[in-house]
């Protein structure tokens, strides 16, 4: 991991789209009991009942997302146990699972219908450039803990899989429009087209301008975020082993923020920074019967481009092929295996001395294979899952990522599981190739120089290795009629974490605008130098109190400790890891059906203090009132942060952004279906 305060000023953006296949009823028409028993596919790469899943997983249905009042994916994730979500500006977020988070949490894999949107340039997700049409999201699956045995490197602390609805389930037309209290609008349109005898097609477009944050004095920040998204999805009329889909999307977004630089001799302060993101993708998937089992082949092409003001621009092109085959069950065994290949091309054109990438253009490949066997030890009572994945990247080494999961279901309502998993995170291009000037450090009074220029670069002779996690987990889940309760204990042991150590001063100097008009260079060397561990408890409750009242609650308690070192730079990195997320956080969502199509949602969140950036604890209260006027029109009014006019949620720890405070907000939204 590169130092969190570093301005690696050019990393491309992402783009997006989504797809699956086959017709089914929309989730808003399902009963609550059916919603509780939703299938989840991200854990085992197959449709599986949540109650039968030997992992800490939360499924947010379309109804959950709608009732939360969320207008973005990070907002929808706020109530998931183990997931820490903090807003750091207009459309900018810090999203992490089980700690070690930040603006670009590099141990979290994010997918849209199985297509990764995790960038190889900096090992993270540009959330401000990731946009989806939430009205077309079927569910969001959140795995807390490693998912690398099936999904590969970088699925370390968790996996977020955004599953969109099939085109065959969206044959109607939809218009969604919302406006906040500052007059900024978000609009989206979707048109479904029936393809007689073939399937269905969905085309959509969305435009948005997000509300700005505030400075500590309450004034509007310069953190704009606006842009558009457009795409299509086509699904065949078949289902199961006879299904196909094709989907594509493109987007463009522009964001601005203020970067803080240390003042040296009157030089420094706030520097405005503008990002431009563009992208496009095309994804196809085909399912068919093979050897009495079921096979699936997915291919996607992805293009990402980003321009960072006058600092430079970067491009990432990706071609990915993924094959999997689920064999017909044989005796006590159900085996699945698969192969994957990914080709990535990156190019960075730096136009400033702040950043240099050598070589500026790279091409590399990742080859993978996985196998998993679900073994029924005692029918309907004991089940053992053994599996592993092997990834080989041309920029790293072979990484085996095994897992073992044991599940006990003594009753139809209760399940208990324990697991051990190993996961790896491959070094990013920035970590392996970048030399970065990330600031001037003032020197003590009496020094011959007013500052020292701090430069980070790969250590001499460093052969980058993947970071490694060994994770233990113990979980219990109970179905409560059409509700559920879940408790999970976990222990994560991280090794070979990429950090820095203090190098020598010089050779070389950096020009500065004050006498003596140059500063010596303090070098920091990157390598696989650090280790840490994290232990925690996650609680989740979905409780139907009456036919018209439902409670959803979550609580997370977590502690992270880094291994100490005699080197002050490495110790500083450890303190950043320890303070990257609060020690505890909780949420409570009260859902009330008032009758005649009216509903009320009260959402309470309590977040503990965050050591990194000195963010104090805060409490936020949101309120949503919804009214289904008729079968075609729905109206919602949402108020956020009602009893706190201003609070800080996170301080950007990658680009050193000016602290952005979140004000009281409100918006009104109308959705027409016809």
Buried (B, 14 or more C-beta within 10 A) or exposed (E): BBBBBBBBBBBBBBBBBBBBBBBEEBBEEBEBEEBBBBBBBBBBBBEBEBBBBBBBBBBBBBBBBBBBBBBBBBBBBBBBBBBBBBBBBBBBBBBBBBBBBBBBBBBBBBBBBBBBBBBBBBBBBBBBBBBBBBBBBBBBBBBBBBBBBBBBBBBBBBBBBBBBBBBBBBBEBBBBBBBBEBEBEBBBBBBBBEBEEEBBBBBBBBBBBBBBBBBEEEEBBBBBBBBBBBBBBBBBBBBEBBBBBBBBBBBBBBBBBBBBBEEBEEBBEBBEBBBBBBBBBBBBBBBBEBEEBBBBBBBBBBBBBBBBBEBBBBBBBBBBEBBBBBBEEEEBEBBBBBEBEBBBBBBBBBBBEBBBBEEBEBEBEBBBBBBBBBBBEEEEEBBBBBBBBBBBBEBBEEBEBBBBBBBBBEEEEBBBBBBBBBBBBBBBBBBBBBBBBBBBEBBEEEEEBBBBBBBBBBBEEBEBBBBBBBBBBBBBBBBEEBBBBBBBBBEBBBBBBBBBBBBEEEEEBBEBEBEEEBBBBBBBBBBBBBBBBBBBBBBBBBBBEEEEEBBBBBBBBBEBEBBEBEBEBBBBBBEBBBBBBBBBBBBBBBBBBEEEBBBBBBBBBBBBEBBBBEBEBBEBBBBBBBBBEEEEBBBBBBBBBBEBEBBBBBBBBBBBBBBBBBBBBBBBBBBEBE
